[in-house]
Amino acid sequence: MFSKILFPLSLVQLALVTAYPDIARRVAQAKRQTVPSVPFPEYPGLPNHAAYNSFDASAQLVSVSGAHAWMAPGPNDIRGPCPGLNAAANHNYLPRNGIATYATVETGLFEAYGLDQSATQVLQQTTTFFDGDPASQRWSIGYHSDATSSLGPLQGLVGEETGICAYGHLKSEGDASITRGDFLAPTMNSNCASYPVFFQELLDLAVAMGDGNITAPVLAAHQNNRKLYSIANNPNYFSPAFAGVAFTPAAHLFVFELMANRSAAFPRGLLTPSVLESFFSYTRAADGSLSYRYGYERIPDNWYRRAIEDAWTMPDILEAVASQCLSYPQTCAVGGNTHGVNTFSGVDVGDISGGAFNAASLTNSQELGCFISQNIQAEAPSSLQAVFEGVALVEALALIPTQLLPALQPLGACEGLPPGKTVSEYGNGYPGAAIQNSGPRADGP
């Protein structure tokens, strides 16, 4: 399996050598960057973050030595699409084998990044119900692994727990990610691996918009550009309600909120290209060229996380995503291409939500939270039915009210919502909307 860790690098290098000029032209054509409807905030989330002005070096320094020394992934260790999760596993803040557990997600992501438990409990439960095993509370931070299942290797007889990339597509992982490919695109289609052309596009945008450092407004604009690129280049582009509207924009903003280095001079964080390159597993040669190695993400030395009293919470995430929807409404559109590139057609939010919400609701953090909660509750049973059967399915479904629903409370008090629709119900007519749980690309990047 170690060969699988190295394999995407050769593909990426090949893309750089043989296809970069054409890809660069297509990126330039697809950008068509629009001015945001309203300026995206420099410090999104709740208002207290914009005013935060304290720094405690001893409390905020993240250990990268001893038990948390960086180690390269071994031949059976899994890495995936999220650089933050990969770096956490490489430093033993998550298990080094890449199989996340309830305890390590709750503690490890807070210790490494200052991600509050109101956010990690939503992440943990939605991911186990969509991509992992709600009984074992294990999920893969990359592709499929039998190690997540409470049934072990027998799990494949009734369906596969996908992990968050490969066939995790459209559940937790969506198109137009920060630097990964679209799973159903004709080229550059690993949704586990990073593509240097997209990484360089982010760096170039940071120069165009400011001083070259990566900020929250830069990432919001990058998300807009990435969606425009996917619409223009992926005939199977599709953006579902959870993975497309909630998860992908939140992941873009995680880059600044959780990776920016804190200091007395920059208590709210400064994200330089060199810090970003370390977190995204890129190295820069003397001639300035970038190279990428799959799964080698690293927390930099002398790196300081968010302060405890400045933790990134679920309410912050909802405020930040609502700001994205307000500044760049097209990035929050549910829907996809219908018959080739540049044929995007939207899905009515009112239809998905049983009339409870509309497109404007996504710019309000409270309504956005309830829309996301409604969609998670709609999708969970069908996700479980694709993996389990018989007694195992009955037991898994019984965990929805006891494990999943309590974990969704940070999304808001959302009583009395009508049932929402699933992707299989509102995705008819979209070639990229078919969810698969297994296939030839299940066991590697």
Sequence and secondary structure as in RCSB ss.txt:
>XXXX:A:sequence
MFSKILFPLSLVQLALVTAYPDIARRVAQAKRQTVPSVPFPEYPGLPNHAAYNSFDASAQLVSVSGAHAWMAPGP
NDIRGPCPGLNAAANHNYLPRNGIATYATVETGLFEAYGLDQSATQVLQQTTTFFDGDPASQRWSIGYHSDATSS
LGPLQGLVGEETGICAYGHLKSEGDASITRGDFLAPTMNSNCASYPVFFQELLDLAVAMGDGNITAPVLAAHQNN
RKLYSIANNPNYFSPAFAGVAFTPAAHLFVFELMANRSAAFPRGLLTPSVLESFFSYTRAADGSLSYRYGYERIP
DNWYRRAIEDAWTMPDILEAVASQCLSYPQTCAVGGNTHGVNTFSGVDVGDISGGAFNAASLTNSQELGCFISQN
IQAEAPSSLQAVFEGVALVEALALIPTQLLPALQPLGACEGLPPGKTVSEYGNGYPGAAIQNSGPRADGP
>XXXX:A:secstr
 HHHHHHHHHHHHHIIIIIHHHHHHHHHHHH     SS   SS SSTHHHH     HHHHB   SGGG      T
T    S HHHHHHHHTTSS TTSEEEHHHHHHHHHHHH B HHHHHHHHHHHHHHHSBTTTTEEESSS  GGG T
TGGGGGGT     SSGGGBTTTB SS SSB  TTSSSS  SSSB HHHHHHHHHHHHHHSSS   HHHHHHHHHH
HHHHHHHH TT EE IIIIIIIHHHHHHHHHHHHSB  SS TT B  HHHHHHHTTEEE TTS EEE TT     
TT B   GGG B HHHHHHHHHHHHHH GGGG  EEESSSTT EEE  HHHHTTTS  GGGGGSHHHHHHHHHHH
HHHHHHHHHHTT  HHHHHHHHTHIIIIIHHHTGGG   TT      HHHH TT TT    S STTTT  
